[in-house]
Amino acid sequence: MRRRITLPLVATGAMVSTLAVATPAQAHGYVSSPPSRQALCAQNRVPDCGQIRWEPQSVEGHKGLRNCHANISHFAVLNDDNRGWPATSVGTTVTFTWVNTAMHATRDWEYFIGNTRVAVFSGGGRQPGATVSHTVNLSGYQGRQKLLAVWNISDTANAFYSCVDLQVGGGGGNPTPSPTTNPPAPSPTPTVAPTTNPPSGGTWAAGRAYAVGDQVTYGGRSYRCRQAHTAIAGWEPPNVPALWSQL
C-alpha cells in the first residue's frame, strides 16, 4: 500500500516541478512615448480596456507575431482598430521610448508599419536600462499610421509588443511630453542613489526607495506601491501600473 501511495506522489511532484520550470517569466515592457495603446489604457485615456489597464507591460508572446495583443485573448482590445484610439501627431522623425520594469537580455527592437520593417536596433544580447529610446525615420509615410514596436528577448522564444497610433506629418517631431504621459529618456544605464523610504503619504520622488504598501501623491492623485523598488525618472506612478496602483 505504501508503494502505491509513494509512486503517484513522486510522479505528482515531478509534474509540479515541470510545470514550474515551464512557466514563462513575467512580462515587463511597453512603449510609453508616444503613448502605445496599452499606455493609453493605463492612463485611462481610452476607457473600458479591461485587464490591460493594470498591466500594460504584460503583452508578451512568441517572436514573429504581427498583432497588438500577442495572441493573448484578454488583451484582444488592443487589436481592435475600431476603439477610437487617439493618434499622436508627429513629424517624420519619431523617438519611441520603452519603459522596462524588468531588464531582459535583448536581441533587438523592431518597428513595423504593416508588414514592412521600418527600423531595427540591436540589443547585443545585453540587458537594457529602465528606459530605452530609438529614433525612427518615417519619412516614407504620411497620415494616420499604426506602428507595431517589438522587443525581442535574446534568451527566450518570446517578445513584447506595443502598437502606437500616429498622425505622421502632423507636427515637427514628437509632441512635448507631459509628466504623466511621456517619460523623458535618461541614459541607458541610469545610476540612482537610493535613500530611505519616505513617510506614507509623501510626494513621489526619483531616487527614493519604496516598499510594498507605501503611499505617495503625484499629479494630485494618490498611489500605493505594488512592488518594492528604487524610483527613477520615467517610473512616475501613472507610467508604471506594475509598480503603483491608483487609490
C-alpha positions as CSV (number, residue, x, y, z in Angstrom):
1,M,0.0,0.0,0.0
2,R,2.8,2.4,0.8
3,R,4.4,1.8,-2.5
4,R,1.2,2.5,-4.3
5,I,0.9,5.8,-2.4
6,T,4.5,6.9,-2.8
7,L,4.9,6.4,-6.5
8,P,1.9,8.7,-7.5
9,L,3.2,11.3,-5.1
10,V,6.7,11.2,-6.7
11,A,5.1,11.5,-10.1
12,T,3.0,14.4,-9.0
13,G,6.0,16.2,-7.6
14,A,7.8,15.7,-10.8
15,M,4.8,17.1,-12.7
16,V,4.7,20.1,-10.4
17,S,8.4,20.7,-10.9
18,T,8.0,20.5,-14.7
19,L,5.1,23.0,-14.7
20,A,7.1,25.4,-12.5
21,V,10.0,25.3,-15.0
22,A,7.8,25.7,-18.0
23,T,6.0,28.8,-16.6
24,P,7.2,31.8,-18.6
25,A,8.8,34.8,-17.0
26,Q,6.6,37.7,-16.1
27,A,6.4,40.3,-18.9
28,H,8.0,43.7,-18.3
29,G,8.0,46.3,-21.0
30,Y,5.9,48.6,-23.3
31,V,6.2,51.8,-25.3
32,S,5.2,54.8,-23.2
33,S,6.1,57.6,-25.7
34,P,4.4,58.3,-28.0
35,P,1.8,56.5,-25.9
36,S,1.1,53.0,-27.1
37,R,-2.4,51.6,-26.9
38,Q,-1.7,49.9,-23.6
39,A,-0.2,53.1,-22.3
40,L,-3.4,54.9,-23.2
41,C,-5.4,52.3,-21.4
42,A,-3.2,52.5,-18.3
43,Q,-3.7,56.3,-18.3
44,N,-7.5,55.7,-18.7
45,R,-7.4,57.9,-21.8
46,V,-9.2,55.1,-23.5
47,P,-11.8,53.6,-21.1
48,D,-13.1,50.1,-20.7
49,C,-9.9,48.4,-21.7
50,G,-10.2,45.6,-19.2
51,Q,-7.2,43.9,-17.6
52,I,-4.5,45.6,-19.8
53,R,-5.1,48.8,-17.8
54,W,-3.4,47.3,-14.8
55,E,-0.5,45.5,-16.6
56,P,0.4,47.4,-19.8
57,Q,3.9,45.8,-19.6
58,S,2.5,42.3,-20.0
59,V,1.9,41.9,-23.8
60,E,4.3,39.0,-24.2
61,G,4.1,36.3,-26.9
62,H,6.2,34.3,-29.3
63,K,8.6,36.1,-31.6
64,G,7.3,36.8,-35.1
65,L,3.8,37.9,-34.3
66,R,2.3,40.9,-36.2
67,N,-0.5,42.0,-33.9
68,C,-1.0,44.3,-31.0
69,H,-2.1,41.8,-28.3
70,A,0.5,38.9,-28.8
71,N,-2.4,36.5,-29.2
72,I,-3.5,36.9,-25.5
73,S,-7.2,36.7,-25.5
74,H,-7.8,39.0,-22.5
75,F,-5.8,41.7,-24.2
76,A,-7.7,41.5,-27.5
77,V,-9.0,45.0,-27.1
78,L,-5.5,46.2,-28.2
79,N,-6.1,44.7,-31.6
80,D,-9.5,46.4,-32.1
81,D,-8.8,49.2,-34.6
82,N,-12.4,50.5,-34.1
83,R,-11.8,51.5,-30.5
84,G,-11.2,55.2,-31.4
85,W,-7.5,55.1,-30.4
86,P,-6.2,58.7,-30.4
87,A,-3.3,59.2,-32.8
88,T,-0.3,61.2,-31.7
89,S,0.7,64.0,-34.1
90,V,4.3,63.6,-35.0
91,G,6.8,64.7,-37.7
92,T,8.6,62.3,-40.0
93,T,11.3,61.5,-37.3
94,V,9.9,60.0,-34.2
95,T,11.6,58.9,-30.9
96,F,10.0,55.9,-29.3
97,T,10.6,55.3,-25.6
98,W,10.1,52.0,-23.8
99,V,9.5,51.7,-20.1
100,N,11.0,48.5,-18.8
101,T,10.1,47.1,-15.4
102,A,12.4,44.1,-15.9
103,M,15.6,44.3,-17.9
104,H,15.7,41.2,-20.1
105,A,18.7,40.4,-22.2
106,T,17.8,41.8,-25.7
107,R,18.3,40.5,-29.2
108,D,16.9,43.6,-30.8
109,W,14.0,46.0,-31.2
110,E,12.0,46.1,-34.4
111,Y,9.5,48.6,-35.7
112,F,6.8,47.8,-38.4
113,I,4.2,49.6,-40.4
114,G,2.0,46.9,-41.9
115,N,4.3,44.1,-43.0
116,T,7.3,46.5,-43.6
117,R,10.0,46.7,-41.1
118,V,10.9,50.4,-41.0
119,A,13.7,50.1,-38.4
120,V,15.7,47.7,-36.2
121,F,18.1,48.3,-33.3
122,S,20.4,45.7,-32.0
123,G,20.4,44.9,-28.3
124,G,23.7,42.9,-28.5
125,G,22.4,40.3,-26.0
126,R,22.7,42.8,-23.2
127,Q,20.3,44.0,-20.5
128,P,18.8,47.4,-21.3
129,G,18.2,50.3,-18.9
130,A,15.0,51.2,-17.2
131,T,14.0,53.2,-20.3
132,V,15.2,52.8,-23.9
133,S,14.7,55.2,-26.7
134,H,15.0,54.8,-30.5
135,T,14.7,57.5,-33.2
136,V,12.9,56.1,-36.3
137,N,12.7,57.8,-39.7
138,L,9.1,57.6,-41.1
139,S,9.6,60.0,-44.0
140,G,8.1,57.4,-46.4
141,Y,4.8,57.5,-44.6
142,Q,2.1,60.2,-44.3
143,G,-1.2,60.5,-42.5
144,R,-2.6,58.1,-39.9
145,Q,-0.4,55.0,-39.3
146,K,-0.4,52.1,-36.9
147,L,3.1,51.2,-35.9
148,L,4.0,47.9,-34.2
149,A,7.0,48.0,-31.9
150,V,8.6,44.7,-30.9
151,W,11.2,44.0,-28.2
152,N,12.8,40.6,-29.0
153,I,14.4,38.9,-26.0
154,S,17.7,37.1,-26.7
155,D,17.5,34.1,-24.3
156,T,13.8,33.1,-24.7
157,A,11.5,32.5,-27.6
158,N,9.3,35.5,-26.6
159,A,9.0,39.1,-27.4
160,F,7.0,42.1,-26.1
161,Y,4.5,44.0,-28.4
162,S,3.2,47.6,-28.4
163,C,1.0,49.3,-31.1
164,V,1.3,53.0,-31.4
165,D,-1.2,55.1,-33.4
166,L,0.4,58.1,-35.2
167,Q,-0.6,61.0,-37.4
168,V,2.6,61.3,-39.4
169,G,3.4,64.7,-40.9
170,G,1.1,66.4,-38.4
171,G,3.9,68.1,-36.5
172,G,7.6,68.8,-36.2
173,G,8.6,65.7,-34.2
174,N,7.3,64.2,-31.0
175,P,4.9,66.3,-29.0
176,T,6.2,67.9,-25.8
177,P,6.0,65.2,-23.2
178,S,4.0,65.8,-20.0
179,P,5.0,64.4,-16.6
180,T,2.1,61.9,-16.6
181,T,2.2,60.6,-20.2
182,N,5.6,60.7,-21.9
183,P,8.6,60.0,-19.6
184,P,12.0,61.5,-20.6
185,A,14.7,59.3,-22.0
186,P,17.6,59.1,-19.5
187,S,20.9,57.5,-20.2
188,P,20.8,53.7,-21.0
189,T,22.2,52.8,-17.5
190,P,20.9,55.4,-15.1
191,T,22.5,55.4,-11.7
192,V,20.3,56.4,-8.8
193,A,21.4,56.6,-5.2
194,P,18.7,55.1,-3.0
195,T,17.5,56.9,0.1
196,T,15.4,55.9,3.0
197,N,11.7,55.3,2.4
198,P,9.6,58.4,2.6
199,P,6.7,58.5,5.1
200,S,3.5,57.1,3.8
201,G,1.5,59.9,2.1
202,G,4.6,61.9,0.8
203,T,5.1,63.1,-2.7
204,W,6.7,60.7,-5.2
205,A,10.4,61.5,-6.0
206,A,13.0,59.8,-8.1
207,G,15.9,58.4,-6.1
208,R,13.7,57.2,-3.2
209,A,13.3,53.5,-2.2
210,Y,9.7,52.4,-1.9
211,A,8.4,49.4,-0.1
212,V,5.2,47.5,-0.9
213,G,2.2,49.4,0.6
214,D,3.9,52.8,0.7
215,Q,1.5,55.6,-0.4
216,V,2.5,58.7,-2.3
217,T,0.9,61.5,-4.2
218,Y,1.8,62.5,-7.8
219,G,0.0,64.9,-10.1
220,G,-2.7,65.5,-7.5
221,R,-3.5,61.8,-7.2
222,S,-2.7,59.1,-4.6
223,Y,-0.9,55.8,-5.3
224,R,0.1,52.7,-3.4
225,C,3.3,50.8,-4.1
226,R,2.8,47.3,-5.5
227,Q,6.4,46.2,-5.9
228,A,9.5,47.3,-3.9
229,H,11.8,49.4,-6.0
230,T,14.0,52.5,-6.1
231,A,12.3,55.2,-8.2
232,I,14.0,56.7,-11.3
233,A,12.8,59.3,-13.9
234,G,10.4,57.6,-16.2
235,W,8.9,55.4,-13.5
236,E,6.4,58.1,-12.3
237,P,3.3,56.3,-10.8
238,P,1.0,56.9,-13.8
239,N,3.6,55.5,-16.2
240,V,4.2,52.1,-14.4
241,P,1.0,50.5,-13.2
242,A,3.1,47.4,-12.4
243,L,4.7,49.3,-9.6
244,W,1.9,51.6,-8.5
245,S,-1.9,51.3,-8.2
246,Q,-4.0,54.4,-8.1
247,L,-6.2,54.9,-4.9
